[in-house]
Structures are given as C-alpha cells and as structure tokens.
Amino acid sequence: MKATKGIPYGMSNFRNVVEQNCYYVDKTMYLPLLEDQAHYLIFTRPRRFGKSLFLDMLRSYYDLSQKNNFQKLFGELWIGKNPTPLQGKYQMLYLDFSKIGGSIDELSQKFDAYSAVQLDELLMRYREYYDDEFVARFLSTKTGLDKLHMLDDEARRLGYPLYLIIDEYDNFTNVVL
C-alpha cells in the first residue's frame, strides 16, 4: 500500500519532492519541446506557480553530477521512460537571485560575491573534469565575473557544455523599485 502523497506547497527542491513522496504534476513531457527552442528561455508565471520547482527539475535532469540518480528521480515520470540525448550532459550553474539582498548601493558587490561562491561550488562539484593548475588559479581568483570568464573559457576549451539557470531573476527589479 502506497503512502498518501503530501502537497509540496512552498517546496522548490525537486529531489525533496520525489524523495518525500509529494504530489508532483509531471511536466517532463515538455523537455523535448524545450530542447527544440532557442538557447535562451524565460519562464514567466505568477508567484507560487511552480517556476522554481520546474527549474530545479531541469537542473536535476540535465546535471552531469546527477546522472546516476536518473532512475531514482525520473523513473516514474514521462521523461524517465523517454529520456532525451541531453539528459545528464551539462555542468550546471544555478543562480537564485533571491539570495542577493541589500540596498541598491550594495547590489553590485553582493551579486559579485554571490556569483563567486556559486562558481566555486560548481567547480568543486565537477572537480574531476579540471586539472589542478586550473583549479588553483580559479580558486585564487576573487571576483565572480573573472571566475565566470575563466570557467567559460576552460569549459569551452575542454568541450564541456555549461548550463545556466537563473531563478528569481526579478529580484533585482524588486530591490531597485
């Protein structure tokens, strides 16, 4: 007998939704359609409409570091039975702009500091793909912008595809207004 599924109200972590047996409206059948679209997508929906959970599902699906968890996370969903060739192929950079607070005067500094931390975390997650010399140079670099350029250049040189997801991108507008 299956346990009653919980309602994932306010949850934006796809893995937690699956592992905690929460009700999930399967939208994975749209992934092949998204892959046929332009490389830059913007999802606009009202608040509390599941955007963050959808983006986290995309992260789990395309993330190279989650490739071994594919059946566990997606086995019961449409995409679990119909995976695309891009499943588990990307090094993922996930930025949540709601984590960047402060006044308009602090915005640039806080954005750069947040980006630097997230880029360091990305490099450590995919550490096995980069040589020691690059890792040392990368970790000694201070600004997020410089780290982003370094990672982009090195990943391109080595043929590693990167995927950027930005959640809560309207946060800057909310801070400015």
Secondary structure as a PSIPRED ss2 file (coil, helix, strand):
# PSIPRED VFORMAT (PSIPRED V4.0)

   1 M C   1.000  0.000  0.000
   2 K C   1.000  0.000  0.000
   3 A C   1.000  0.000  0.000
   4 T C   1.000  0.000  0.000
   5 K C   1.000  0.000  0.000
   6 G E   0.000  0.000  1.000
   7 I C   1.000  0.000  0.000
   8 P C   1.000  0.000  0.000
   9 Y C   1.000  0.000  0.000
  10 G C   1.000  0.000  0.000
  11 M C   1.000  0.000  0.000
  12 S C   1.000  0.000  0.000
  13 N C   1.000  0.000  0.000
  14 F H   0.000  1.000  0.000
  15 R H   0.000  1.000  0.000
  16 N H   0.000  1.000  0.000
  17 V H   0.000  1.000  0.000
  18 V H   0.000  1.000  0.000
  19 E H   0.000  1.000  0.000
  20 Q C   1.000  0.000  0.000
  21 N C   1.000  0.000  0.000
  22 C E   0.000  0.000  1.000
  23 Y C   1.000  0.000  0.000
  24 Y C   1.000  0.000  0.000
  25 V C   1.000  0.000  0.000
  26 D C   1.000  0.000  0.000
  27 K C   1.000  0.000  0.000
  28 T H   0.000  1.000  0.000
  29 M H   0.000  1.000  0.000
  30 Y H   0.000  1.000  0.000
  31 L H   0.000  1.000  0.000
  32 P H   0.000  1.000  0.000
  33 L H   0.000  1.000  0.000
  34 L H   0.000  1.000  0.000
  35 E H   0.000  1.000  0.000
  36 D C   1.000  0.000  0.000
  37 Q C   1.000  0.000  0.000
  38 A C   1.000  0.000  0.000
  39 H C   1.000  0.000  0.000
  40 Y C   1.000  0.000  0.000
  41 L C   1.000  0.000  0.000
  42 I C   1.000  0.000  0.000
  43 F C   1.000  0.000  0.000
  44 T C   1.000  0.000  0.000
  45 R C   1.000  0.000  0.000
  46 P C   1.000  0.000  0.000
  47 R C   1.000  0.000  0.000
  48 R C   1.000  0.000  0.000
  49 F C   1.000  0.000  0.000
  50 G C   1.000  0.000  0.000
  51 K H   0.000  1.000  0.000
  52 S H   0.000  1.000  0.000
  53 L H   0.000  1.000  0.000
  54 F H   0.000  1.000  0.000
  55 L H   0.000  1.000  0.000
  56 D H   0.000  1.000  0.000
  57 M H   0.000  1.000  0.000
  58 L H   0.000  1.000  0.000
  59 R H   0.000  1.000  0.000
  60 S H   0.000  1.000  0.000
  61 Y H   0.000  1.000  0.000
  62 Y H   0.000  1.000  0.000
  63 D E   0.000  0.000  1.000
  64 L H   0.000  1.000  0.000
  65 S H   0.000  1.000  0.000
  66 Q H   0.000  1.000  0.000
  67 K H   0.000  1.000  0.000
  68 N H   0.000  1.000  0.000
  69 N H   0.000  1.000  0.000
  70 F H   0.000  1.000  0.000
  71 Q H   0.000  1.000  0.000
  72 K H   0.000  1.000  0.000
  73 L H   0.000  1.000  0.000
  74 F H   0.000  1.000  0.000
  75 G C   1.000  0.000  0.000
  76 E C   1.000  0.000  0.000
  77 L C   1.000  0.000  0.000
  78 W H   0.000  1.000  0.000
  79 I H   0.000  1.000  0.000
  80 G H   0.000  1.000  0.000
  81 K H   0.000  1.000  0.000
  82 N C   1.000  0.000  0.000
  83 P C   1.000  0.000  0.000
  84 T C   1.000  0.000  0.000
  85 P C   1.000  0.000  0.000
  86 L C   1.000  0.000  0.000
  87 Q C   1.000  0.000  0.000
  88 G C   1.000  0.000  0.000
  89 K C   1.000  0.000  0.000
  90 Y E   0.000  0.000  1.000
  91 Q E   0.000  0.000  1.000
  92 M E   0.000  0.000  1.000
  93 L E   0.000  0.000  1.000
  94 Y E   0.000  0.000  1.000
  95 L E   0.000  0.000  1.000
  96 D E   0.000  0.000  1.000
  97 F H   0.000  1.000  0.000
  98 S H   0.000  1.000  0.000
  99 K H   0.000  1.000  0.000
 100 I C   1.000  0.000  0.000
 101 G C   1.000  0.000  0.000
 102 G C   1.000  0.000  0.000
 103 S C   1.000  0.000  0.000
 104 I C   1.000  0.000  0.000
 105 D C   1.000  0.000  0.000
 106 E C   1.000  0.000  0.000
 107 L H   0.000  1.000  0.000
 108 S H   0.000  1.000  0.000
 109 Q H   0.000  1.000  0.000
 110 K H   0.000  1.000  0.000
 111 F H   0.000  1.000  0.000
 112 D H   0.000  1.000  0.000
 113 A H   0.000  1.000  0.000
 114 Y H   0.000  1.000  0.000
 115 S H   0.000  1.000  0.000
 116 A H   0.000  1.000  0.000
 117 V H   0.000  1.000  0.000
 118 Q H   0.000  1.000  0.000
 119 L H   0.000  1.000  0.000
 120 D H   0.000  1.000  0.000
 121 E H   0.000  1.000  0.000
 122 L H   0.000  1.000  0.000
 123 L H   0.000  1.000  0.000
 124 M H   0.000  1.000  0.000
 125 R H   0.000  1.000  0.000
 126 Y C   1.000  0.000  0.000
 127 R H   0.000  1.000  0.000
 128 E H   0.000  1.000  0.000
 129 Y H   0.000  1.000  0.000
 130 Y C   1.000  0.000  0.000
 131 D C   1.000  0.000  0.000
 132 D H   0.000  1.000  0.000
 133 E H   0.000  1.000  0.000
 134 F H   0.000  1.000  0.000
 135 V H   0.000  1.000  0.000
 136 A H   0.000  1.000  0.000
 137 R H   0.000  1.000  0.000
 138 F H   0.000  1.000  0.000
 139 L H   0.000  1.000  0.000
 140 S H   0.000  1.000  0.000
 141 T C   1.000  0.000  0.000
 142 K C   1.000  0.000  0.000
 143 T C   1.000  0.000  0.000
 144 G H   0.000  1.000  0.000
 145 L H   0.000  1.000  0.000
 146 D H   0.000  1.000  0.000
 147 K H   0.000  1.000  0.000
 148 L H   0.000  1.000  0.000
 149 H H   0.000  1.000  0.000
 150 M H   0.000  1.000  0.000
 151 L H   0.000  1.000  0.000
 152 D H   0.000  1.000  0.000
 153 D H   0.000  1.000  0.000
 154 E H   0.000  1.000  0.000
 155 A H   0.000  1.000  0.000
 156 R H   0.000  1.000  0.000
 157 R H   0.000  1.000  0.000
 158 L H   0.000  1.000  0.000
 159 G C   1.000  0.000  0.000
 160 Y C   1.000  0.000  0.000
 161 P C   1.000  0.000  0.000
 162 L E   0.000  0.000  1.000
 163 Y E   0.000  0.000  1.000
 164 L E   0.000  0.000  1.000
 165 I E   0.000  0.000  1.000
 166 I E   0.000  0.000  1.000
 167 D E   0.000  0.000  1.000
 168 E C   1.000  0.000  0.000
 169 Y C   1.000  0.000  0.000
 170 D C   1.000  0.000  0.000
 171 N H   0.000  1.000  0.000
 172 F H   0.000  1.000  0.000
 173 T H   0.000  1.000  0.000
 174 N H   0.000  1.000  0.000
 175 V H   0.000  1.000  0.000
 176 V H   0.000  1.000  0.000
 177 L C   1.000  0.000  0.000
